[in-house]
Amino acid sequence: METENQHNRDHYGAHERLVGAYFSDNSMFSAARFEKRFRMSRTLFTSIVEEVTIHCAYFREKEDCTGRLGIFPLMKCTSTIRQLAYDTIPNALDEYLQMGYTTSRLSI
């Protein structure tokens, strides 16, 4: 169970870094690097994010009890796909995605 304060996490910054690294028009990493890292094409990955978000309410961005927006669907899907692709523990990407163990575990 998580004990750290979720509000100390930089969800917005993590999302911006993720988009800048892999999903923007001028992303830091090439399509080939994306495929190597995620074991699928960027097009397939984004299609999965869209479909999962449509069909599963957990992945949709929503406000928490304080009115702050929660974790972005792209981040939850990134955590899930990386866990499946590399058979890692749920909080392996905690520092990178600024997402705790419980959220990562529930995402999978």
SEDRENVEX-979943 format. One record per atom (N, C-alpha, C): atom name; x, y, z; residue number from 0. Coordinates in Angstrom, 2 decimals, always signed. Example, Ala and Ser with C-alpha at 12.3 -4.5 7.8 and 13.67 -1.06 7.14 Angstrom:
@a: N, x: +13.19, y: -5.69, z: +7.80, k: 0
@a: CA, x: +12.30, y: -4.50, z: +7.80, k: 0
@a: C, x: +13.20, y: -3.30, z: +7.80, k: 0
@a: N, x: +12.85, y: -2.25, z: +7.08, k: 1
@a: CA, x: +13.67, y: -1.06, z: +7.14, k: 1
@a: C, x: +12.90, y: +0.03, z: +7.87, k: 1
//
This chain:
@a: N, x: +0.85, y: -1.18, z: +0.00, k: 0
@a: CA, x: +0.00, y: +0.00, z: +0.00, k: 0
@a: C, x: +0.89, y: +1.24, z: +0.00, k: 0
@a: N, x: +0.50, y: +2.23, z: -0.77, k: 1
@a: CA, x: +1.30, y: +3.45, z: -0.86, k: 1
@a: C, x: +1.13, y: +4.29, z: +0.39, k: 1
@a: N, x: +2.24, y: +4.88, z: +0.81, k: 2
@a: CA, x: +2.16, y: +5.76, z: +1.97, k: 2
@a: C, x: +2.53, y: +7.19, z: +1.61, k: 2
@a: N, x: +3.20, y: +7.38, z: +0.47, k: 3
@a: CA, x: +3.59, y: +8.74, z: +0.11, k: 3
@a: C, x: +2.40, y: +9.53, z: -0.40, k: 3
@a: N, x: +2.48, y: +10.81, z: -0.31, k: 4
@a: CA, x: +1.41, y: +11.71, z: -0.73, k: 4
@a: C, x: +1.38, y: +11.82, z: -2.25, k: 4
@a: N, x: +0.27, y: +11.42, z: -2.84, k: 5
@a: CA, x: +0.12, y: +11.46, z: -4.29, k: 5
@a: C, x: +0.25, y: +12.88, z: -4.84, k: 5
@a: N, x: -0.08, y: +13.88, z: -4.05, k: 6
@a: CA, x: -0.07, y: +15.25, z: -4.55, k: 6
@a: C, x: +1.35, y: +15.80, z: -4.69, k: 6
@a: N, x: +2.34, y: +15.10, z: -4.16, k: 7
@a: CA, x: +3.72, y: +15.52, z: -4.34, k: 7
@a: C, x: +4.30, y: +15.04, z: -5.65, k: 7
@a: N, x: +3.57, y: +14.24, z: -6.37, k: 8
@a: CA, x: +4.04, y: +13.71, z: -7.66, k: 8
@a: C, x: +3.77, y: +14.73, z: -8.76, k: 8
@a: N, x: +4.67, y: +14.77, z: -9.71, k: 9
@a: CA, x: +4.56, y: +15.71, z: -10.83, k: 9
@a: C, x: +3.95, y: +15.02, z: -12.04, k: 9
@a: N, x: +2.63, y: +14.78, z: -11.97, k: 10
@a: CA, x: +1.95, y: +14.09, z: -13.08, k: 10
@a: C, x: +2.02, y: +14.89, z: -14.37, k: 10
@a: N, x: +1.85, y: +16.19, z: -14.27, k: 11
@a: CA, x: +1.86, y: +17.02, z: -15.48, k: 11
@a: C, x: +3.24, y: +17.03, z: -16.13, k: 11
@a: N, x: +4.28, y: +17.20, z: -15.31, k: 12
@a: CA, x: +5.64, y: +17.19, z: -15.84, k: 12
@a: C, x: +6.00, y: +15.85, z: -16.45, k: 12
@a: N, x: +5.61, y: +14.77, z: -15.78, k: 13
@a: CA, x: +5.89, y: +13.42, z: -16.30, k: 13
@a: C, x: +5.19, y: +13.22, z: -17.63, k: 13
@a: N, x: +3.96, y: +13.69, z: -17.73, k: 14
@a: CA, x: +3.21, y: +13.56, z: -18.99, k: 14
@a: C, x: +3.89, y: +14.36, z: -20.10, k: 14
@a: N, x: +4.29, y: +15.57, z: -19.81, k: 15
@a: CA, x: +4.97, y: +16.40, z: -20.81, k: 15
@a: C, x: +6.27, y: +15.74, z: -21.27, k: 15
@a: N, x: +7.03, y: +15.18, z: -20.34, k: 16
@a: CA, x: +8.29, y: +14.50, z: -20.69, k: 16
@a: C, x: +8.03, y: +13.26, z: -21.55, k: 16
@a: N, x: +6.99, y: +12.50, z: -21.20, k: 17
@a: CA, x: +6.64, y: +11.31, z: -21.96, k: 17
@a: C, x: +6.24, y: +11.68, z: -23.39, k: 17
@a: N, x: +5.39, y: +12.68, z: -23.52, k: 18
@a: CA, x: +4.96, y: +13.13, z: -24.85, k: 18
@a: C, x: +6.16, y: +13.65, z: -25.65, k: 18
@a: N, x: +7.01, y: +14.45, z: -25.02, k: 19
@a: CA, x: +8.18, y: +14.99, z: -25.69, k: 19
@a: C, x: +9.16, y: +13.92, z: -26.12, k: 19
@a: N, x: +9.27, y: +12.87, z: -25.33, k: 20
@a: CA, x: +10.21, y: +11.80, z: -25.65, k: 20
@a: C, x: +9.71, y: +10.89, z: -26.76, k: 20
@a: N, x: +8.41, y: +10.61, z: -26.79, k: 21
@a: CA, x: +7.92, y: +9.58, z: -27.71, k: 21
@a: C, x: +6.74, y: +9.94, z: -28.61, k: 21
@a: N, x: +5.93, y: +10.93, z: -28.23, k: 22
@a: CA, x: +4.66, y: +11.10, z: -28.93, k: 22
@a: C, x: +4.47, y: +12.44, z: -29.65, k: 22
@a: N, x: +5.38, y: +13.36, z: -29.54, k: 23
@a: CA, x: +5.22, y: +14.65, z: -30.20, k: 23
@a: C, x: +5.72, y: +14.56, z: -31.65, k: 23
@a: N, x: +5.40, y: +15.57, z: -32.44, k: 24
@a: CA, x: +5.85, y: +15.61, z: -33.84, k: 24
@a: C, x: +7.37, y: +15.59, z: -33.94, k: 24
@a: N, x: +8.02, y: +16.25, z: -33.01, k: 25
@a: CA, x: +9.48, y: +16.30, z: -32.98, k: 25
@a: C, x: +10.00, y: +15.55, z: -31.75, k: 25
@a: N, x: +9.55, y: +14.31, z: -31.58, k: 26
@a: CA, x: +9.90, y: +13.56, z: -30.39, k: 26
@a: C, x: +11.41, y: +13.30, z: -30.30, k: 26
@a: N, x: +11.87, y: +13.14, z: -29.08, k: 27
@a: CA, x: +13.28, y: +12.91, z: -28.81, k: 27
@a: C, x: +13.76, y: +11.59, z: -29.42, k: 27
@a: N, x: +12.90, y: +10.57, z: -29.39, k: 28
@a: CA, x: +13.27, y: +9.25, z: -29.88, k: 28
@a: C, x: +12.57, y: +8.92, z: -31.19, k: 28
@a: N, x: +13.26, y: +8.24, z: -32.06, k: 29
@a: CA, x: +12.73, y: +7.88, z: -33.38, k: 29
@a: C, x: +11.67, y: +6.78, z: -33.27, k: 29
@a: N, x: +10.99, y: +6.55, z: -34.38, k: 30
@a: CA, x: +9.99, y: +5.49, z: -34.43, k: 30
@a: C, x: +10.64, y: +4.13, z: -34.19, k: 30
@a: N, x: +11.85, y: +3.95, z: -34.70, k: 31
@a: CA, x: +12.57, y: +2.68, z: -34.49, k: 31
@a: C, x: +12.90, y: +2.48, z: -33.01, k: 31
@a: N, x: +13.31, y: +3.54, z: -32.34, k: 32
@a: CA, x: +13.61, y: +3.46, z: -30.91, k: 32
@a: C, x: +12.34, y: +3.18, z: -30.11, k: 32
@a: N, x: +11.24, y: +3.81, z: -30.53, k: 33
@a: CA, x: +9.95, y: +3.56, z: -29.88, k: 33
@a: C, x: +9.61, y: +2.07, z: -29.97, k: 33
@a: N, x: +9.70, y: +1.51, z: -31.16, k: 34
@a: CA, x: +9.37, y: +0.10, z: -31.36, k: 34
@a: C, x: +10.25, y: -0.81, z: -30.53, k: 34
@a: N, x: +11.51, y: -0.47, z: -30.42, k: 35
@a: CA, x: +12.43, y: -1.26, z: -29.61, k: 35
@a: C, x: +12.05, y: -1.18, z: -28.13, k: 35
@a: N, x: +11.70, y: +0.00, z: -27.68, k: 36
@a: CA, x: +11.38, y: +0.21, z: -26.27, k: 36
@a: C, x: +10.03, y: -0.37, z: -25.89, k: 36
@a: N, x: +9.02, y: -0.22, z: -26.75, k: 37
@a: CA, x: +7.66, y: -0.65, z: -26.42, k: 37
@a: C, x: +7.25, y: -1.95, z: -27.09, k: 37
@a: N, x: +8.08, y: -2.46, z: -27.98, k: 38
@a: CA, x: +7.84, y: -3.71, z: -28.68, k: 38
@a: C, x: +6.59, y: -3.68, z: -29.55, k: 38
@a: N, x: +6.31, y: -2.50, z: -30.08, k: 39
@a: CA, x: +5.21, y: -2.30, z: -31.03, k: 39
@a: C, x: +5.37, y: -0.92, z: -31.66, k: 39
@a: N, x: +4.67, y: -0.68, z: -32.74, k: 40
@a: CA, x: +4.75, y: +0.62, z: -33.40, k: 40
@a: C, x: +4.03, y: +1.69, z: -32.59, k: 40
@a: N, x: +4.41, y: +2.93, z: -32.80, k: 41
@a: CA, x: +3.75, y: +4.04, z: -32.12, k: 41
@a: C, x: +2.28, y: +4.11, z: -32.51, k: 41
@a: N, x: +1.97, y: +3.80, z: -33.78, k: 42
@a: CA, x: +0.58, y: +3.81, z: -34.26, k: 42
@a: C, x: -0.26, y: +2.78, z: -33.51, k: 42
@a: N, x: +0.27, y: +1.58, z: -33.37, k: 43
@a: CA, x: -0.45, y: +0.55, z: -32.62, k: 43
@a: C, x: -0.62, y: +0.96, z: -31.16, k: 43
@a: N, x: +0.43, y: +1.49, z: -30.57, k: 44
@a: CA, x: +0.38, y: +1.92, z: -29.17, k: 44
@a: C, x: -0.72, y: +2.96, z: -28.97, k: 44
@a: N, x: -0.74, y: +4.00, z: -29.80, k: 45
@a: CA, x: -1.75, y: +5.06, z: -29.64, k: 45
@a: C, x: -3.16, y: +4.53, z: -29.89, k: 45
@a: N, x: -3.29, y: +3.57, z: -30.79, k: 46
@a: CA, x: -4.61, y: +2.95, z: -31.02, k: 46
@a: C, x: -5.07, y: +2.20, z: -29.78, k: 46
@a: N, x: -4.15, y: +1.50, z: -29.13, k: 47
@a: CA, x: -4.48, y: +0.77, z: -27.90, k: 47
@a: C, x: -4.91, y: +1.76, z: -26.82, k: 47
@a: N, x: -4.18, y: +2.86, z: -26.66, k: 48
@a: CA, x: -4.53, y: +3.87, z: -25.66, k: 48
@a: C, x: -5.93, y: +4.40, z: -25.91, k: 48
@a: N, x: -6.24, y: +4.72, z: -27.16, k: 49
@a: CA, x: -7.57, y: +5.24, z: -27.50, k: 49
@a: C, x: -8.67, y: +4.24, z: -27.18, k: 49
@a: N, x: -8.48, y: +2.99, z: -27.58, k: 50
@a: CA, x: -9.50, y: +1.96, z: -27.35, k: 50
@a: C, x: -9.68, y: +1.64, z: -25.87, k: 50
@a: N, x: -8.58, y: +1.52, z: -25.16, k: 51
@a: CA, x: -8.66, y: +1.24, z: -23.72, k: 51
@a: C, x: -9.39, y: +2.38, z: -23.00, k: 51
@a: N, x: -9.08, y: +3.59, z: -23.38, k: 52
@a: CA, x: -9.71, y: +4.76, z: -22.75, k: 52
@a: C, x: -11.21, y: +4.81, z: -23.03, k: 52
@a: N, x: -11.60, y: +4.42, z: -24.22, k: 53
@a: CA, x: -13.03, y: +4.40, z: -24.57, k: 53
@a: C, x: -13.76, y: +3.32, z: -23.78, k: 53
@a: N, x: -13.15, y: +2.15, z: -23.64, k: 54
@a: CA, x: -13.85, y: +1.00, z: -23.08, k: 54
@a: C, x: -13.65, y: +0.77, z: -21.58, k: 54
@a: N, x: -12.73, y: +1.49, z: -20.97, k: 55
@a: CA, x: -12.46, y: +1.26, z: -19.54, k: 55
@a: C, x: -12.37, y: +2.59, z: -18.80, k: 55
@a: N, x: -13.33, y: +2.85, z: -17.95, k: 56
@a: CA, x: -13.41, y: +4.13, z: -17.23, k: 56
@a: C, x: -12.17, y: +4.39, z: -16.37, k: 56
@a: N, x: -11.53, y: +3.34, z: -15.87, k: 57
@a: CA, x: -10.35, y: +3.52, z: -15.02, k: 57
@a: C, x: -9.26, y: +4.31, z: -15.72, k: 57
@a: N, x: -9.13, y: +4.14, z: -17.01, k: 58
@a: CA, x: -8.06, y: +4.80, z: -17.76, k: 58
@a: C, x: -8.38, y: +6.23, z: -18.15, k: 58
@a: N, x: -9.63, y: +6.64, z: -18.01, k: 59
@a: CA, x: -9.99, y: +8.02, z: -18.36, k: 59
@a: C, x: -9.49, y: +8.98, z: -17.29, k: 59
@a: N, x: -9.11, y: +10.15, z: -17.74, k: 60
@a: CA, x: -8.65, y: +11.17, z: -16.80, k: 60
@a: C, x: -9.86, y: +11.76, z: -16.09, k: 60
@a: N, x: -9.76, y: +11.81, z: -14.76, k: 61
@a: CA, x: -10.86, y: +12.37, z: -13.99, k: 61
@a: C, x: -10.32, y: +13.11, z: -12.78, k: 61
@a: N, x: -11.16, y: +13.92, z: -12.18, k: 62
@a: CA, x: -10.75, y: +14.70, z: -11.01, k: 62
@a: C, x: -10.76, y: +13.83, z: -9.76, k: 62
@a: N, x: -9.83, y: +14.12, z: -8.86, k: 63
@a: CA, x: -9.84, y: +13.45, z: -7.57, k: 63
@a: C, x: -10.72, y: +14.26, z: -6.61, k: 63
@a: N, x: -10.75, y: +13.87, z: -5.35, k: 64
@a: CA, x: -11.62, y: +14.53, z: -4.38, k: 64
@a: C, x: -11.24, y: +15.98, z: -4.12, k: 64
@a: N, x: -10.03, y: +16.39, z: -4.49, k: 65
@a: CA, x: -9.60, y: +17.78, z: -4.30, k: 65
@a: C, x: -9.83, y: +18.63, z: -5.54, k: 65
@a: N, x: -10.32, y: +18.01, z: -6.61, k: 66
@a: CA, x: -10.57, y: +18.75, z: -7.85, k: 66
@a: C, x: -9.40, y: +18.73, z: -8.82, k: 66
@a: N, x: -8.30, y: +18.09, z: -8.43, k: 67
@a: CA, x: -7.14, y: +17.98, z: -9.33, k: 67
@a: C, x: -7.36, y: +16.85, z: -10.31, k: 67
@a: N, x: -6.93, y: +17.06, z: -11.55, k: 68
@a: CA, x: -7.02, y: +15.98, z: -12.53, k: 68
@a: C, x: -6.05, y: +14.88, z: -12.16, k: 68
@a: N, x: -6.47, y: +13.66, z: -12.39, k: 69
@a: CA, x: -5.65, y: +12.50, z: -12.06, k: 69
@a: C, x: -4.62, y: +12.21, z: -13.13, k: 69
@a: N, x: -4.15, y: +10.99, z: -13.14, k: 70
@a: CA, x: -3.09, y: +10.57, z: -14.05, k: 70
@a: C, x: -3.65, y: +10.41, z: -15.45, k: 70
@a: N, x: -2.89, y: +10.88, z: -16.42, k: 71
@a: CA, x: -3.29, y: +10.85, z: -17.82, k: 71
@a: C, x: -3.39, y: +9.41, z: -18.33, k: 71
@a: N, x: -4.35, y: +9.13, z: -19.21, k: 72
@a: CA, x: -4.49, y: +7.78, z: -19.78, k: 72
@a: C, x: -3.20, y: +7.29, z: -20.46, k: 72
@a: N, x: -2.51, y: +8.17, z: -21.15, k: 73
@a: CA, x: -1.27, y: +7.79, z: -21.82, k: 73
@a: C, x: -0.25, y: +7.25, z: -20.81, k: 73
@a: N, x: -0.19, y: +7.84, z: -19.65, k: 74
@a: CA, x: +0.76, y: +7.39, z: -18.62, k: 74
@a: C, x: +0.36, y: +6.03, z: -18.05, k: 74
@a: N, x: -0.93, y: +5.84, z: -17.78, k: 75
@a: CA, x: -1.38, y: +4.55, z: -17.27, k: 75
@a: C, x: -1.13, y: +3.44, z: -18.29, k: 75
@a: N, x: -1.42, y: +3.72, z: -19.55, k: 76
@a: CA, x: -1.19, y: +2.73, z: -20.59, k: 76
@a: C, x: +0.29, y: +2.46, z: -20.79, k: 76
@a: N, x: +1.11, y: +3.49, z: -20.68, k: 77
@a: CA, x: +2.56, y: +3.30, z: -20.80, k: 77
@a: C, x: +3.06, y: +2.38, z: -19.70, k: 77
@a: N, x: +2.61, y: +2.61, z: -18.49, k: 78
@a: CA, x: +3.00, y: +1.77, z: -17.37, k: 78
@a: C, x: +2.57, y: +0.32, z: -17.61, k: 78
@a: N, x: +1.34, y: +0.14, z: -18.02, k: 79
@a: CA, x: +0.81, y: -1.20, z: -18.25, k: 79
@a: C, x: +1.56, y: -1.94, z: -19.35, k: 79
@a: N, x: +1.74, y: -1.27, z: -20.47, k: 80
@a: CA, x: +2.40, y: -1.93, z: -21.61, k: 80
@a: C, x: +3.85, y: -2.23, z: -21.30, k: 80
@a: N, x: +4.54, y: -1.32, z: -20.63, k: 81
@a: CA, x: +5.94, y: -1.59, z: -20.26, k: 81
@a: C, x: +6.03, y: -2.74, z: -19.26, k: 81
@a: N, x: +5.08, y: -2.83, z: -18.33, k: 82
@a: CA, x: +5.09, y: -3.96, z: -17.39, k: 82
@a: C, x: +4.91, y: -5.28, z: -18.13, k: 82
@a: N, x: +3.99, y: -5.29, z: -19.09, k: 83
@a: CA, x: +3.74, y: -6.51, z: -19.85, k: 83
@a: C, x: +4.91, y: -6.84, z: -20.78, k: 83
@a: N, x: +5.47, y: -5.83, z: -21.42, k: 84
@a: CA, x: +6.55, y: -6.05, z: -22.38, k: 84
@a: C, x: +7.83, y: -6.55, z: -21.71, k: 84
@a: N, x: +8.08, y: -6.08, z: -20.49, k: 85
@a: CA, x: +9.34, y: -6.42, z: -19.82, k: 85
@a: C, x: +9.17, y: -7.24, z: -18.56, k: 85
@a: N, x: +7.93, y: -7.62, z: -18.23, k: 86
@a: CA, x: +7.66, y: -8.41, z: -17.04, k: 86
@a: C, x: +8.29, y: -7.76, z: -15.81, k: 86
@a: N, x: +7.98, y: -6.47, z: -15.62, k: 87
@a: CA, x: +8.54, y: -5.74, z: -14.49, k: 87
@a: C, x: +7.51, y: -5.57, z: -13.37, k: 87
@a: N, x: +7.99, y: -5.15, z: -12.22, k: 88
@a: CA, x: +7.11, y: -4.90, z: -11.09, k: 88
@a: C, x: +6.35, y: -3.59, z: -11.33, k: 88
@a: N, x: +5.19, y: -3.42, z: -10.71, k: 89
@a: CA, x: +4.36, y: -2.25, z: -10.98, k: 89
@a: C, x: +5.03, y: -0.89, z: -10.74, k: 89
@a: N, x: +5.92, y: -0.77, z: -9.79, k: 90
@a: CA, x: +6.51, y: +0.55, z: -9.54, k: 90
@a: C, x: +7.90, y: +0.73, z: -10.16, k: 90
@a: N, x: +8.22, y: -0.08, z: -11.16, k: 91
@a: CA, x: +9.53, y: +0.01, z: -11.81, k: 91
@a: C, x: +9.73, y: +1.35, z: -12.51, k: 91
@a: N, x: +8.65, y: +1.97, z: -12.95, k: 92
@a: CA, x: +8.74, y: +3.24, z: -13.67, k: 92
@a: C, x: +8.26, y: +4.42, z: -12.82, k: 92
@a: N, x: +8.22, y: +4.23, z: -11.52, k: 93
@a: CA, x: +7.69, y: +5.24, z: -10.60, k: 93
@a: C, x: +8.33, y: +6.61, z: -10.81, k: 93
@a: N, x: +9.64, y: +6.68, z: -10.82, k: 94
@a: CA, x: +10.31, y: +7.98, z: -10.94, k: 94
@a: C, x: +10.06, y: +8.62, z: -12.30, k: 94
@a: N, x: +10.02, y: +7.80, z: -13.34, k: 95
@a: CA, x: +9.83, y: +8.32, z: -14.70, k: 95
@a: C, x: +8.40, y: +8.80, z: -14.94, k: 95
@a: N, x: +7.44, y: +7.99, z: -14.55, k: 96
@a: CA, x: +6.04, y: +8.33, z: -14.79, k: 96
@a: C, x: +5.37, y: +9.04, z: -13.62, k: 96
@a: N, x: +6.06, y: +9.14, z: -12.49, k: 97
@a: CA, x: +5.50, y: +9.80, z: -11.30, k: 97
@a: C, x: +4.16, y: +9.16, z: -10.92, k: 97
@a: N, x: +4.15, y: +7.83, z: -10.94, k: 98
@a: CA, x: +2.95, y: +7.06, z: -10.65, k: 98
@a: C, x: +3.31, y: +6.01, z: -9.60, k: 98
@a: N, x: +2.53, y: +5.89, z: -8.58, k: 99
@a: CA, x: +2.81, y: +4.96, z: -7.51, k: 99
@a: C, x: +2.46, y: +3.52, z: -7.83, k: 99
@a: N, x: +2.86, y: +2.66, z: -6.93, k: 100
@a: CA, x: +2.66, y: +1.22, z: -7.05, k: 100
@a: C, x: +1.19, y: +0.86, z: -7.26, k: 100
@a: N, x: +0.31, y: +1.41, z: -6.44, k: 101
@a: CA, x: -1.10, y: +1.04, z: -6.51, k: 101
@a: C, x: -1.70, y: +1.38, z: -7.88, k: 101
@a: N, x: -1.44, y: +2.57, z: -8.37, k: 102
@a: CA, x: -1.98, y: +2.97, z: -9.67, k: 102
@a: C, x: -1.42, y: +2.08, z: -10.77, k: 102
@a: N, x: -0.12, y: +1.82, z: -10.74, k: 103
@a: CA, x: +0.49, y: +0.95, z: -11.74, k: 103
@a: C, x: -0.09, y: -0.46, z: -11.69, k: 103
@a: N, x: -0.29, y: -0.96, z: -10.49, k: 104
@a: CA, x: -0.84, y: -2.29, z: -10.32, k: 104
@a: C, x: -2.29, y: -2.37, z: -10.80, k: 104
@a: N, x: -3.07, y: -1.37, z: -10.48, k: 105
@a: CA, x: -4.48, y: -1.34, z: -10.93, k: 105
@a: C, x: -4.58, y: -1.17, z: -12.44, k: 105
@a: N, x: -3.62, y: -0.48, z: -13.02, k: 106
@a: CA, x: -3.63, y: -0.27, z: -14.47, k: 106
@a: C, x: -3.46, y: -1.58, z: -15.21, k: 106
@a: N, x: -2.64, y: -2.45, z: -14.65, k: 107
@a: CA, x: -2.41, y: -3.72, z: -15.34, k: 107
@a: C, x: -3.58, y: -4.65, z: -15.12, k: 107
//
